[in-house]
Amino acid sequence: MNKEKVLELRESGLSYGQISKLLDMSRSSVISIVKRSQEPKCQWCGKRLHQKPGYHRLKIFCSDACRLKSWKANHPTK
Ligand SMILES: [Zn+2]
């Protein structure tokens, strides 16, 4: 299976086109492998977010606490 190889090459900074040529597979399969492997992370603490399948609006924070902390950091009280 090329999946690990694809992700490895992607990590090292290669483009989808370069990876597809290197591993002799279509660009769209490279893209879908990379996309599927990407797990969203909390924008505040970096914890992995577990998206529910079929849930289309992307969560960016793992909890209300993180959302609040981030909001406060961006809105300092004077
Ligand atoms: Zn968080």
N, CA, C, O and the ligand as a Tripos MOL2 file, in Angstrom:
@<TRIPOS>MOLECULE
protein
  313   311    79     0     0
PROTEIN
NO_CHARGES

@<TRIPOS>ATOM
      1 N           0.8400   -1.2040    0.0000 N.3       1 MET1
      2 CA          0.0000    0.0000    0.0000 C.3       1 MET1
      3 C           0.8750    1.2550    0.0000 C.2       1 MET1
      4 O           1.8480    1.3520    0.7480 O.2       1 MET1
      5 N           0.5100    2.2020   -0.8480 N.am      2 ASN2
      6 CA          1.3030    3.4090   -0.9950 C.3       2 ASN2
      7 C           0.9650    4.5140    0.0000 C.2       2 ASN2
      8 O           1.5980    5.5690    0.0190 O.2       2 ASN2
      9 N          -0.0290    4.2550    0.8130 N.am      3 LYS3
     10 CA         -0.5420    5.3270    1.6720 C.3       3 LYS3
     11 C           0.5460    5.9660    2.5440 C.2       3 LYS3
     12 O           0.6770    7.1890    2.5980 O.2       3 LYS3
     13 N           1.3240    5.1110    3.2250 N.am      4 GLU4
     14 CA          2.3720    5.6430    4.0970 C.3       4 GLU4
     15 C           3.4110    6.4290    3.3200 C.2       4 GLU4
     16 O           3.8940    7.4730    3.7590 O.2       4 GLU4
     17 N           3.7420    5.8910    2.1430 N.am      5 LYS5
     18 CA          4.7350    6.5510    1.2860 C.3       5 LYS5
     19 C           4.2430    7.9400    0.8600 C.2       5 LYS5
     20 O           4.9870    8.9200    0.8830 O.2       5 LYS5
     21 N           2.9670    7.9870    0.4730 N.am      6 VAL6
     22 CA          2.3730    9.2660    0.0590 C.3       6 VAL6
     23 C           2.4960   10.2870    1.1830 C.2       6 VAL6
     24 O           2.9300   11.4180    0.9660 O.2       6 VAL6
     25 N           2.1070    9.8710    2.3940 N.am      7 LEU7
     26 CA          2.1220   10.7940    3.5260 C.3       7 LEU7
     27 C           3.5440   11.2070    3.8890 C.2       7 LEU7
     28 O           3.8000   12.3480    4.2740 O.2       7 LEU7
     29 N           4.4640   10.2480    3.7570 N.am      8 GLU8
     30 CA          5.8610   10.5330    4.0370 C.3       8 GLU8
     31 C           6.4090   11.6050    3.0860 C.2       8 GLU8
     32 O           7.0700   12.5540    3.5090 O.2       8 GLU8
     33 N           6.1160   11.4280    1.7960 N.am      9 LEU9
     34 CA          6.5910   12.3830    0.7930 C.3       9 LEU9
     35 C           5.9320   13.7420    0.9730 C.2       9 LEU9
     36 O           6.5570   14.7840    0.7800 O.2       9 LEU9
     37 N           4.6550   13.7110    1.3480 N.am     10 ARG10
     38 CA          3.9210   14.9520    1.5710 C.3      10 ARG10
     39 C           4.5260   15.7200    2.7430 C.2      10 ARG10
     40 O           4.6650   16.9420    2.6990 O.2      10 ARG10
     41 N           4.8870   14.9670    3.8030 N.am     11 GLU11
     42 CA          5.5330   15.5470    4.9820 C.3      11 GLU11
     43 C           6.8340   16.2340    4.5990 C.2      11 GLU11
     44 O           7.1750   17.2920    5.1290 O.2      11 GLU11
     45 N           7.5620   15.6110    3.6620 N.am     12 SER12
     46 CA          8.8490   16.1950    3.2820 C.3      12 SER12
     47 C           8.6910   17.3390    2.2920 C.2      12 SER12
     48 O           9.6780   17.8920    1.8080 O.2      12 SER12
     49 N           7.4470   17.6900    1.9940 N.am     13 GLY13
     50 CA          7.2000   18.9320    1.2570 C.3      13 GLY13
     51 C           6.9700   18.8010   -0.2340 C.2      13 GLY13
     52 O           6.9410   19.8060   -0.9440 O.2      13 GLY13
     53 N           6.8050   17.5690   -0.7290 N.am     14 LEU14
     54 CA          6.5540   17.4050   -2.1560 C.3      14 LEU14
     55 C           5.1120   17.7710   -2.5110 C.2      14 LEU14
     56 O           4.1990   17.6480   -1.6940 O.2      14 LEU14
     57 N           4.9360   18.2260   -3.7580 N.am     15 SER15
     58 CA          3.5910   18.5640   -4.2090 C.3      15 SER15
     59 C           2.8330   17.3050   -4.6040 C.2      15 SER15
     60 O           3.4300   16.2430   -4.7840 O.2      15 SER15
     61 N           1.5060   17.4280   -4.7390 N.am     16 TYR16
     62 CA          0.6920   16.2840   -5.1470 C.3      16 TYR16
     63 C           1.1640   15.7380   -6.4920 C.2      16 TYR16
     64 O           1.2410   14.5260   -6.6930 O.2      16 TYR16
     65 N           1.4790   16.6500   -7.4070 N.am     17 GLY17
     66 CA          1.9370   16.2470   -8.7370 C.3      17 GLY17
     67 C           3.2250   15.4510   -8.6830 C.2      17 GLY17
     68 O           3.3630   14.4300   -9.3560 O.2      17 GLY17
     69 N           4.1660   15.9210   -7.8820 N.am     18 GLN18
     70 CA          5.4510   15.2170   -7.7430 C.3      18 GLN18
     71 C           5.2610   13.8290   -7.1560 C.2      18 GLN18
     72 O           5.8630   12.8590   -7.6170 O.2      18 GLN18
     73 N           4.4180   13.7440   -6.1350 N.am     19 ILE19
     74 CA          4.1670   12.4530   -5.4870 C.3      19 ILE19
     75 C           3.5180   11.4770   -6.4710 C.2      19 ILE19
     76 O           3.8990   10.3090   -6.5480 O.2      19 ILE19
     77 N           2.5350   11.9740   -7.2200 N.am     20 SER20
     78 CA          1.8420   11.0820   -8.1590 C.3      20 SER20
     79 C           2.7870   10.5290   -9.2140 C.2      20 SER20
     80 O           2.6770    9.3650   -9.6000 O.2      20 SER20
     81 N           3.7210   11.3630   -9.6840 N.am     21 LYS21
     82 CA          4.6980   10.8920  -10.6750 C.3      21 LYS21
     83 C           5.6440    9.8700  -10.0560 C.2      21 LYS21
     84 O           5.9420    8.8310  -10.6450 O.2      21 LYS21
     85 N           6.1060   10.1960   -8.8510 N.am     22 LEU22
     86 CA          7.0750    9.3550   -8.1640 C.3      22 LEU22
     87 C           6.5180    7.9680   -7.8640 C.2      22 LEU22
     88 O           7.2220    6.9680   -8.0030 O.2      22 LEU22
     89 N           5.2650    7.9110   -7.4550 N.am     23 LEU23
     90 CA          4.6770    6.6260   -7.0620 C.3      23 LEU23
     91 C           3.8120    6.0270   -8.1660 C.2      23 LEU23
     92 O           3.1780    4.9880   -7.9830 O.2      23 LEU23
     93 N           3.7980    6.6990   -9.3120 N.am     24 ASP24
     94 CA          3.0490    6.2250  -10.4590 C.3      24 ASP24
     95 C           1.5730    5.9610  -10.1180 C.2      24 ASP24
     96 O           1.0340    4.8830  -10.3660 O.2      24 ASP24
     97 N           0.9650    6.9680   -9.5540 N.am     25 MET25
     98 CA         -0.4730    6.8710   -9.2950 C.3      25 MET25
     99 C          -1.1240    8.1940   -9.6740 C.2      25 MET25
    100 O          -0.4310    9.1860   -9.8950 O.2      25 MET25
    101 N          -2.4440    8.2130   -9.7500 N.am     26 SER26
    102 CA         -3.0930    9.4260  -10.2190 C.3      26 SER26
    103 C          -3.0470   10.5100   -9.1390 C.2      26 SER26
    104 O          -3.0130   10.2310   -7.9410 O.2      26 SER26
    105 N          -3.0470   11.7580   -9.6170 N.am     27 ARG27
    106 CA         -2.9670   12.8910   -8.7170 C.3      27 ARG27
    107 C          -4.1650   12.9100   -7.7640 C.2      27 ARG27
    108 O          -4.0460   13.2780   -6.5950 O.2      27 ARG27
    109 N          -5.3250   12.5020   -8.3000 N.am     28 SER28
    110 CA         -6.5210   12.5520   -7.4540 C.3      28 SER28
    111 C          -6.4770   11.5270   -6.3260 C.2      28 SER28
    112 O          -7.0120   11.7690   -5.2440 O.2      28 SER28
    113 N          -5.8290   10.3610   -6.5810 N.am     29 SER29
    114 CA         -5.7280    9.4060   -5.4640 C.3      29 SER29
    115 C          -4.7420    9.9020   -4.4170 C.2      29 SER29
    116 O          -4.9310    9.6660   -3.2240 O.2      29 SER29
    117 N          -3.6830   10.5930   -4.8600 N.am     30 VAL30
    118 CA         -2.7430   11.1830   -3.9060 C.3      30 VAL30
    119 C          -3.4770   12.1980   -3.0270 C.2      30 VAL30
    120 O          -3.3470   12.1890   -1.8030 O.2      30 VAL30
    121 N          -4.2440   13.0660   -3.6730 N.am     31 ILE31
    122 CA         -4.9740   14.1020   -2.9300 C.3      31 ILE31
    123 C          -5.9420   13.4720   -1.9310 C.2      31 ILE31
    124 O          -6.0330   13.9190   -0.7880 O.2      31 ILE31
    125 N          -6.6640   12.4360   -2.3610 N.am     32 SER32
    126 CA         -7.6480   11.8510   -1.4480 C.3      32 SER32
    127 C          -6.9830   11.1600   -0.2530 C.2      32 SER32
    128 O          -7.5230   11.1810    0.8530 O.2      32 SER32
    129 N          -5.8300   10.5560   -0.4700 N.am     33 ILE33
    130 CA         -5.1020    9.9390    0.6470 C.3      33 ILE33
    131 C          -4.6610   10.9980    1.6590 C.2      33 ILE33
    132 O          -4.8270   10.8320    2.8670 O.2      33 ILE33
    133 N          -4.0990   12.0830    1.1400 N.am     34 VAL34
    134 CA         -3.6340   13.1530    2.0280 C.3      34 VAL34
    135 C          -4.8100   13.7860    2.7770 C.2      34 VAL34
    136 O          -4.7400   14.0120    3.9850 O.2      34 VAL34
    137 N          -5.8790   14.0660    2.0490 N.am     35 LYS35
    138 CA         -7.0580   14.6940    2.6680 C.3      35 LYS35
    139 C          -7.6330   13.8230    3.7660 C.2      35 LYS35
    140 O          -7.9870   14.3120    4.8390 O.2      35 LYS35
    141 N          -7.7260   12.5260    3.4960 N.am     36 ARG36
    142 CA         -8.3220   11.6200    4.4780 C.3      36 ARG36
    143 C          -7.4620   11.4780    5.7330 C.2      36 ARG36
    144 O          -7.9630   11.2090    6.8240 O.2      36 ARG36
    145 N          -6.1390   11.6670    5.5460 N.am     37 SER37
    146 CA         -5.2440   11.4830    6.6810 C.3      37 SER37
    147 C          -5.1950   12.7100    7.5890 C.2      37 SER37
    148 O          -4.7270   12.6430    8.7250 O.2      37 SER37
    149 N          -5.6910   13.8400    7.0590 N.am     38 GLN38
    150 CA         -5.5950   15.0660    7.8460 C.3      38 GLN38
    151 C          -6.6800   15.1310    8.9120 C.2      38 GLN38
    152 O          -7.8710   15.1680    8.6030 O.2      38 GLN38
    153 N          -6.2610   15.1440   10.1450 N.am     39 GLU39
    154 CA         -7.2220   15.2880   11.2250 C.3      39 GLU39
    155 C          -7.2030   16.7200   11.7000 C.2      39 GLU39
    156 O          -6.1370   17.2940   11.9170 O.2      39 GLU39
    157 N          -8.3620   17.2920   11.8620 N.am     40 PRO40
    158 CA         -8.3840   18.6720   12.3470 C.3      40 PRO40
    159 C          -7.9210   18.7510   13.7990 C.2      40 PRO40
    160 O          -8.1590   17.8410   14.5940 O.2      40 PRO40
    161 N          -7.2670   19.8380   14.1220 N.am     41 LYS41
    162 CA         -6.7770   20.0230   15.4830 C.3      41 LYS41
    163 C          -7.3330   21.3010   16.0830 C.2      41 LYS41
    164 O          -7.6290   22.2640   15.3760 O.2      41 LYS41
    165 N          -7.4690   21.2890   17.4060 N.am     42 CYS42
    166 CA         -7.9410   22.4650   18.1220 C.3      42 CYS42
    167 C          -6.9840   23.6340   17.8700 C.2      42 CYS42
    168 O          -5.7680   23.4980   18.0080 O.2      42 CYS42
    169 N          -7.5510   24.7760   17.5020 N.am     43 GLN43
    170 CA         -6.7250   25.9380   17.1840 C.3      43 GLN43
    171 C          -6.0640   26.5310   18.4190 C.2      43 GLN43
    172 O          -5.1200   27.3130   18.3160 O.2      43 GLN43
    173 N          -6.5670   26.1540   19.5820 N.am     44 TRP44
    174 CA         -6.0000   26.7170   20.8120 C.3      44 TRP44
    175 C          -4.9790   25.7750   21.4460 C.2      44 TRP44
    176 O          -3.8470   26.1890   21.6970 O.2      44 TRP44
    177 N          -5.3440   24.5250   21.7120 N.am     45 CYS45
    178 CA         -4.4480   23.6290   22.4490 C.3      45 CYS45
    179 C          -3.8050   22.5580   21.5640 C.2      45 CYS45
    180 O          -2.8980   21.8560   22.0090 O.2      45 CYS45
    181 N          -4.2640   22.4260   20.3190 N.am     46 GLY46
    182 CA         -3.6450   21.4660   19.4160 C.3      46 GLY46
    183 C          -4.1460   20.0430   19.5650 C.2      46 GLY46
    184 O          -3.6540   19.1350   18.8950 O.2      46 GLY46
    185 N          -5.1190   19.8430   20.4380 N.am     47 LYS47
    186 CA         -5.6940   18.5160   20.6120 C.3      47 LYS47
    187 C          -6.4570   18.1010   19.3520 C.2      47 LYS47
    188 O          -7.0920   18.9290   18.6970 O.2      47 LYS47
    189 N          -6.3890   16.8270   19.0260 N.am     48 ARG48
    190 CA         -7.0910   16.3520   17.8360 C.3      48 ARG48
    191 C          -8.6010   16.4520   17.9960 C.2      48 ARG48
    192 O          -9.1570   16.1180   19.0420 O.2      48 ARG48
    193 N          -9.2410   16.9120   16.9530 N.am     49 LEU49
    194 CA        -10.6960   16.9850   16.9640 C.3      49 LEU49
    195 C         -11.2460   15.7780   16.2420 C.2      49 LEU49
    196 O         -10.7280   15.3620   15.2060 O.2      49 LEU49
    197 N         -12.2860   15.2320   16.7940 N.am     50 HIS50
    198 CA        -12.9100   14.0910   16.1250 C.3      50 HIS50
    199 C         -14.2070   14.5470   15.4930 C.2      50 HIS50
    200 O         -15.2230   14.7350   16.1630 O.2      50 HIS50
    201 N         -14.1450   14.7160   14.1960 N.am     51 GLN51
    202 CA        -15.3280   15.1490   13.4660 C.3      51 GLN51
    203 C         -16.2900   13.9860   13.3330 C.2      51 GLN51
    204 O         -15.9000   12.8610   13.0190 O.2      51 GLN51
    205 N         -17.5400   14.2810   13.5760 N.am     52 LYS52
    206 CA        -18.5480   13.2540   13.3310 C.3      52 LYS52
    207 C         -18.7690   13.1400   11.8310 C.2      52 LYS52
    208 O         -18.8470   14.1520   11.1360 O.2      52 LYS52
    209 N         -18.8700   11.9150   11.3280 N.am     53 PRO53
    210 CA        -19.1400   11.7840    9.8890 C.3      53 PRO53
    211 C         -20.4630   12.4450    9.5340 C.2      53 PRO53
    212 O         -21.4550   12.2980   10.2480 O.2      53 PRO53
    213 N         -20.4680   13.1550    8.4530 N.am     54 GLY54
    214 CA        -21.6970   13.8290    8.0370 C.3      54 GLY54
    215 C         -21.8950   15.1780    8.6950 C.2      54 GLY54
    216 O         -22.8740   15.8790    8.4370 O.2      54 GLY54
    217 N         -20.9450   15.5290    9.5560 N.am     55 TYR55
    218 CA        -21.0240   16.8350   10.2090 C.3      55 TYR55
    219 C         -20.2020   17.8030    9.3770 C.2      55 TYR55
    220 O         -18.9730   17.7320    9.3760 O.2      55 TYR55
    221 N         -20.8620   18.7020    8.6740 N.am     56 HIS56
    222 CA        -20.1480   19.4530    7.6460 C.3      56 HIS56
    223 C         -19.4600   20.7210    8.1350 C.2      56 HIS56
    224 O         -18.4410   21.1360    7.5820 O.2      56 HIS56
    225 N         -20.0120   21.3240    9.1580 N.am     57 ARG57
    226 CA        -19.3600   22.5410    9.6310 C.3      57 ARG57
    227 C         -18.1280   22.1470   10.4300 C.2      57 ARG57
    228 O         -18.2360   21.4030   11.4050 O.2      57 ARG57
    229 N         -16.9640   22.6330   10.0330 N.am     58 LEU58
    230 CA        -15.7330   22.2490   10.7040 C.3      58 LEU58
    231 C         -15.6150   22.8980   12.0710 C.2      58 LEU58
    232 O         -15.7900   24.1040   12.2430 O.2      58 LEU58
    233 N         -15.3090   22.0370   13.0360 N.am     59 LYS59
    234 CA        -15.0250   22.5640   14.3630 C.3      59 LYS59
    235 C         -13.5790   23.0340   14.3630 C.2      59 LYS59
    236 O         -12.7310   22.4240   13.7130 O.2      59 LYS59
    237 N         -13.2900   24.1070   15.0820 N.am     60 ILE60
    238 CA        -11.8870   24.5100   15.1490 C.3      60 ILE60
    239 C         -11.3520   24.4610   16.5820 C.2      60 ILE60
    240 O         -10.1460   24.5680   16.8020 O.2      60 ILE60
    241 N         -12.2400   24.3010   17.5420 N.am     61 PHE61
    242 CA        -11.7860   24.1580   18.9300 C.3      61 PHE61
    243 C         -12.3580   22.8770   19.5270 C.2      61 PHE61
    244 O         -13.4420   22.4310   19.1500 O.2      61 PHE61
    245 N         -11.6000   22.2850   20.4790 N.am     62 CYS62
    246 CA        -12.0480   21.0210   21.0540 C.3      62 CYS62
    247 C         -13.1430   21.2360   22.0850 C.2      62 CYS62
    248 O         -13.9250   20.3260   22.3600 O.2      62 CYS62
    249 N         -13.2040   22.4290   22.6550 N.am     63 SER63
    250 CA        -14.1940   22.6710   23.7060 C.3      63 SER63
    251 C         -14.5390   24.1530   23.7750 C.2      63 SER63
    252 O         -13.8660   24.9950   23.1800 O.2      63 SER63
    253 N         -15.5940   24.4460   24.5090 N.am     64 ASP64
    254 CA        -15.9660   25.8450   24.6980 C.3      64 ASP64
    255 C         -14.8760   26.6070   25.4380 C.2      64 ASP64
    256 O         -14.6490   27.7900   25.1840 O.2      64 ASP64
    257 N         -14.1950   25.9090   26.3660 N.am     65 ALA65
    258 CA        -13.1290   26.5470   27.1390 C.3      65 ALA65
    259 C         -12.0260   27.0670   26.2120 C.2      65 ALA65
    260 O         -11.5420   28.1860   26.3790 O.2      65 ALA65
    261 N         -11.6420   26.2580   25.2490 N.am     66 CYS66
    262 CA        -10.5970   26.6580   24.3090 C.3      66 CYS66
    263 C         -11.0800   27.8070   23.4190 C.2      66 CYS66
    264 O         -10.3270   28.7340   23.1210 O.2      66 CYS66
    265 N         -12.3270   27.7340   23.0070 N.am     67 ARG67
    266 CA        -12.8540   28.7960   22.1620 C.3      67 ARG67
    267 C         -12.8410   30.1250   22.9130 C.2      67 ARG67
    268 O         -12.5210   31.1770   22.3590 O.2      67 ARG67
    269 N         -13.2000   30.0390   24.1970 N.am     68 LEU68
    270 CA        -13.2480   31.2280   25.0350 C.3      68 LEU68
    271 C         -11.8500   31.8090   25.2550 C.2      68 LEU68
    272 O         -11.6520   33.0220   25.1760 O.2      68 LEU68
    273 N         -10.8790   30.9240   25.5330 N.am     69 LYS69
    274 CA         -9.5020   31.3760   25.7540 C.3      69 LYS69
    275 C          -8.9490   32.0540   24.5160 C.2      69 LYS69
    276 O          -8.2860   33.0880   24.5950 O.2      69 LYS69
    277 N          -9.2360   31.4530   23.3710 N.am     70 SER70
    278 CA         -8.7620   32.0280   22.1270 C.3      70 SER70
    279 C          -9.4130   33.3760   21.8670 C.2      70 SER70
    280 O          -8.7580   34.3210   21.4280 O.2      70 SER70
    281 N         -10.7010   33.4520   22.1410 N.am     71 TRP71
    282 CA        -11.4290   34.7000   21.9250 C.3      71 TRP71
    283 C         -10.8660   35.7990   22.8190 C.2      71 TRP71
    284 O         -10.6900   36.9380   22.3880 O.2      71 TRP71
    285 N         -10.5850   35.4360   24.0780 N.am     72 LYS72
    286 CA        -10.0150   36.4060   25.0230 C.3      72 LYS72
    287 C          -8.6390   36.8720   24.5990 C.2      72 LYS72
    288 O          -8.2910   38.0430   24.7520 O.2      72 LYS72
    289 N          -7.8510   35.9350   24.0570 N.am     73 ALA73
    290 CA         -6.5040   36.2880   23.6010 C.3      73 ALA73
    291 C          -6.5600   37.2730   22.4350 C.2      73 ALA73
    292 O          -5.6790   38.1150   22.2610 O.2      73 ALA73
    293 N          -7.6250   37.1410   21.6430 N.am     74 ASN74
    294 CA         -7.7790   38.0410   20.5030 C.3      74 ASN74
    295 C          -8.5280   39.3260   20.8390 C.2      74 ASN74
    296 O          -8.5770   40.2600   20.0380 O.2      74 ASN74
    297 N          -9.1090   39.3600   22.0320 N.am     75 HIS75
    298 CA         -9.8520   40.5510   22.4450 C.3      75 HIS75
    299 C          -9.3880   40.9670   23.8470 C.2      75 HIS75
    300 O         -10.1300   40.8290   24.8190 O.2      75 HIS75
    301 N          -8.1690   41.4700   23.9380 N.am     76 PRO76
    302 CA         -7.6700   41.8410   25.2610 C.3      76 PRO76
    303 C          -8.4990   42.9870   25.8630 C.2      76 PRO76
    304 O          -8.8850   43.9280   25.1690 O.2      76 PRO76
    305 N          -8.7520   42.8810   27.1460 N.am     77 THR77
    306 CA         -9.4830   43.9620   27.8070 C.3      77 THR77
    307 C          -8.5120   45.0810   28.1470 C.2      77 THR77
    308 O          -7.4000   44.8340   28.6130 O.2      77 THR77
    309 N          -8.9400   46.2980   27.9110 N.am     78 LYS78
    310 CA         -8.0260   47.4160   28.1280 C.3      78 LYS78
    311 C          -8.1770   47.9890   29.5440 C.2      78 LYS78
    312 O          -7.4820   48.9400   29.9030 O.2      78 LYS78
    313 ZN         -8.5540   22.7200   22.7860 Zn       79 ZN79
@<TRIPOS>BOND
     1     1     2 1
     2     2     3 1
     3     3     4 2
     4     3     5 am
     5     5     6 1
     6     6     7 1
     7     7     8 2
     8     7     9 am
     9     9    10 1
    10    10    11 1
    11    11    12 2
    12    11    13 am
    13    13    14 1
    14    14    15 1
    15    15    16 2
    16    15    17 am
    17    17    18 1
    18    18    19 1
    19    19    20 2
    20    19    21 am
    21    21    22 1
    22    22    23 1
    23    23    24 2
    24    23    25 am
    25    25    26 1
    26    26    27 1
    27    27    28 2
    28    27    29 am
    29    29    30 1
    30    30    31 1
    31    31    32 2
    32    31    33 am
    33    33    34 1
    34    34    35 1
    35    35    36 2
    36    35    37 am
    37    37    38 1
    38    38    39 1
    39    39    40 2
    40    39    41 am
    41    41    42 1
    42    42    43 1
    43    43    44 2
    44    43    45 am
    45    45    46 1
    46    46    47 1
    47    47    48 2
    48    47    49 am
    49    49    50 1
    50    50    51 1
    51    51    52 2
    52    51    53 am
    53    53    54 1
    54    54    55 1
    55    55    56 2
    56    55    57 am
    57    57    58 1
    58    58    59 1
    59    59    60 2
    60    59    61 am
    61    61    62 1
    62    62    63 1
    63    63    64 2
    64    63    65 am
    65    65    66 1
    66    66    67 1
    67    67    68 2
    68    67    69 am
    69    69    70 1
    70    70    71 1
    71    71    72 2
    72    71    73 am
    73    73    74 1
    74    74    75 1
    75    75    76 2
    76    75    77 am
    77    77    78 1
    78    78    79 1
    79    79    80 2
    80    79    81 am
    81    81    82 1
    82    82    83 1
    83    83    84 2
    84    83    85 am
    85    85    86 1
    86    86    87 1
    87    87    88 2
    88    87    89 am
    89    89    90 1
    90    90    91 1
    91    91    92 2
    92    91    93 am
    93    93    94 1
    94    94    95 1
    95    95    96 2
    96    95    97 am
    97    97    98 1
    98    98    99 1
    99    99   100 2
   100    99   101 am
   101   101   102 1
   102   102   103 1
   103   103   104 2
   104   103   105 am
   105   105   106 1
   106   106   107 1
   107   107   108 2
   108   107   109 am
   109   109   110 1
   110   110   111 1
   111   111   112 2
   112   111   113 am
   113   113   114 1
   114   114   115 1
   115   115   116 2
   116   115   117 am
   117   117   118 1
   118   118   119 1
   119   119   120 2
   120   119   121 am
   121   121   122 1
   122   122   123 1
   123   123   124 2
   124   123   125 am
   125   125   126 1
   126   126   127 1
   127   127   128 2
   128   127   129 am
   129   129   130 1
   130   130   131 1
   131   131   132 2
   132   131   133 am
   133   133   134 1
   134   134   135 1
   135   135   136 2
   136   135   137 am
   137   137   138 1
   138   138   139 1
   139   139   140 2
   140   139   141 am
   141   141   142 1
   142   142   143 1
   143   143   144 2
   144   143   145 am
   145   145   146 1
   146   146   147 1
   147   147   148 2
   148   147   149 am
   149   149   150 1
   150   150   151 1
   151   151   152 2
   152   151   153 am
   153   153   154 1
   154   154   155 1
   155   155   156 2
   156   155   157 am
   157   157   158 1
   158   158   159 1
   159   159   160 2
   160   159   161 am
   161   161   162 1
   162   162   163 1
   163   163   164 2
   164   163   165 am
   165   165   166 1
   166   166   167 1
   167   167   168 2
   168   167   169 am
   169   169   170 1
   170   170   171 1
   171   171   172 2
   172   171   173 am
   173   173   174 1
   174   174   175 1
   175   175   176 2
   176   175   177 am
   177   177   178 1
   178   178   179 1
   179   179   180 2
   180   179   181 am
   181   181   182 1
   182   182   183 1
   183   183   184 2
   184   183   185 am
   185   185   186 1
   186   186   187 1
   187   187   188 2
   188   187   189 am
   189   189   190 1
   190   190   191 1
   191   191   192 2
   192   191   193 am
   193   193   194 1
   194   194   195 1
   195   195   196 2
   196   195   197 am
   197   197   198 1
   198   198   199 1
   199   199   200 2
   200   199   201 am
   201   201   202 1
   202   202   203 1
   203   203   204 2
   204   203   205 am
   205   205   206 1
   206   206   207 1
   207   207   208 2
   208   207   209 am
   209   209   210 1
   210   210   211 1
   211   211   212 2
   212   211   213 am
   213   213   214 1
   214   214   215 1
   215   215   216 2
   216   215   217 am
   217   217   218 1
   218   218   219 1
   219   219   220 2
   220   219   221 am
   221   221   222 1
   222   222   223 1
   223   223   224 2
   224   223   225 am
   225   225   226 1
   226   226   227 1
   227   227   228 2
   228   227   229 am
   229   229   230 1
   230   230   231 1
   231   231   232 2
   232   231   233 am
   233   233   234 1
   234   234   235 1
   235   235   236 2
   236   235   237 am
   237   237   238 1
   238   238   239 1
   239   239   240 2
   240   239   241 am
   241   241   242 1
   242   242   243 1
   243   243   244 2
   244   243   245 am
   245   245   246 1
   246   246   247 1
   247   247   248 2
   248   247   249 am
   249   249   250 1
   250   250   251 1
   251   251   252 2
   252   251   253 am
   253   253   254 1
   254   254   255 1
   255   255   256 2
   256   255   257 am
   257   257   258 1
   258   258   259 1
   259   259   260 2
   260   259   261 am
   261   261   262 1
   262   262   263 1
   263   263   264 2
   264   263   265 am
   265   265   266 1
   266   266   267 1
   267   267   268 2
   268   267   269 am
   269   269   270 1
   270   270   271 1
   271   271   272 2
   272   271   273 am
   273   273   274 1
   274   274   275 1
   275   275   276 2
   276   275   277 am
   277   277   278 1
   278   278   279 1
   279   279   280 2
   280   279   281 am
   281   281   282 1
   282   282   283 1
   283   283   284 2
   284   283   285 am
   285   285   286 1
   286   286   287 1
   287   287   288 2
   288   287   289 am
   289   289   290 1
   290   290   291 1
   291   291   292 2
   292   291   293 am
   293   293   294 1
   294   294   295 1
   295   295   296 2
   296   295   297 am
   297   297   298 1
   298   298   299 1
   299   299   300 2
   300   299   301 am
   301   301   302 1
   302   302   303 1
   303   303   304 2
   304   303   305 am
   305   305   306 1
   306   306   307 1
   307   307   308 2
   308   307   309 am
   309   309   310 1
   310   310   311 1
   311   311   312 2
@<TRIPOS>SUBSTRUCTURE
     1 MET1         2 RESIDUE 1 A MET
     2 ASN2         6 RESIDUE 1 A ASN
     3 LYS3        10 RESIDUE 1 A LYS
     4 GLU4        14 RESIDUE 1 A GLU
     5 LYS5        18 RESIDUE 1 A LYS
     6 VAL6        22 RESIDUE 1 A VAL
     7 LEU7        26 RESIDUE 1 A LEU
     8 GLU8        30 RESIDUE 1 A GLU
     9 LEU9        34 RESIDUE 1 A LEU
    10 ARG10       38 RESIDUE 1 A ARG
    11 GLU11       42 RESIDUE 1 A GLU
    12 SER12       46 RESIDUE 1 A SER
    13 GLY13       50 RESIDUE 1 A GLY
    14 LEU14       54 RESIDUE 1 A LEU
    15 SER15       58 RESIDUE 1 A SER
    16 TYR16       62 RESIDUE 1 A TYR
    17 GLY17       66 RESIDUE 1 A GLY
    18 GLN18       70 RESIDUE 1 A GLN
    19 ILE19       74 RESIDUE 1 A ILE
    20 SER20       78 RESIDUE 1 A SER
    21 LYS21       82 RESIDUE 1 A LYS
    22 LEU22       86 RESIDUE 1 A LEU
    23 LEU23       90 RESIDUE 1 A LEU
    24 ASP24       94 RESIDUE 1 A ASP
    25 MET25       98 RESIDUE 1 A MET
    26 SER26      102 RESIDUE 1 A SER
    27 ARG27      106 RESIDUE 1 A ARG
    28 SER28      110 RESIDUE 1 A SER
    29 SER29      114 RESIDUE 1 A SER
    30 VAL30      118 RESIDUE 1 A VAL
    31 ILE31      122 RESIDUE 1 A ILE
    32 SER32      126 RESIDUE 1 A SER
    33 ILE33      130 RESIDUE 1 A ILE
    34 VAL34      134 RESIDUE 1 A VAL
    35 LYS35      138 RESIDUE 1 A LYS
    36 ARG36      142 RESIDUE 1 A ARG
    37 SER37      146 RESIDUE 1 A SER
    38 GLN38      150 RESIDUE 1 A GLN
    39 GLU39      154 RESIDUE 1 A GLU
    40 PRO40      158 RESIDUE 1 A PRO
    41 LYS41      162 RESIDUE 1 A LYS
    42 CYS42      166 RESIDUE 1 A CYS
    43 GLN43      170 RESIDUE 1 A GLN
    44 TRP44      174 RESIDUE 1 A TRP
    45 CYS45      178 RESIDUE 1 A CYS
    46 GLY46      182 RESIDUE 1 A GLY
    47 LYS47      186 RESIDUE 1 A LYS
    48 ARG48      190 RESIDUE 1 A ARG
    49 LEU49      194 RESIDUE 1 A LEU
    50 HIS50      198 RESIDUE 1 A HIS
    51 GLN51      202 RESIDUE 1 A GLN
    52 LYS52      206 RESIDUE 1 A LYS
    53 PRO53      210 RESIDUE 1 A PRO
    54 GLY54      214 RESIDUE 1 A GLY
    55 TYR55      218 RESIDUE 1 A TYR
    56 HIS56      222 RESIDUE 1 A HIS
    57 ARG57      226 RESIDUE 1 A ARG
    58 LEU58      230 RESIDUE 1 A LEU
    59 LYS59      234 RESIDUE 1 A LYS
    60 ILE60      238 RESIDUE 1 A ILE
    61 PHE61      242 RESIDUE 1 A PHE
    62 CYS62      246 RESIDUE 1 A CYS
    63 SER63      250 RESIDUE 1 A SER
    64 ASP64      254 RESIDUE 1 A ASP
    65 ALA65      258 RESIDUE 1 A ALA
    66 CYS66      262 RESIDUE 1 A CYS
    67 ARG67      266 RESIDUE 1 A ARG
    68 LEU68      270 RESIDUE 1 A LEU
    69 LYS69      274 RESIDUE 1 A LYS
    70 SER70      278 RESIDUE 1 A SER
    71 TRP71      282 RESIDUE 1 A TRP
    72 LYS72      286 RESIDUE 1 A LYS
    73 ALA73      290 RESIDUE 1 A ALA
    74 ASN74      294 RESIDUE 1 A ASN
    75 HIS75      298 RESIDUE 1 A HIS
    76 PRO76      302 RESIDUE 1 A PRO
    77 THR77      306 RESIDUE 1 A THR
    78 LYS78      310 RESIDUE 1 A LYS
    79 ZN79       313 GROUP 0 **** ****
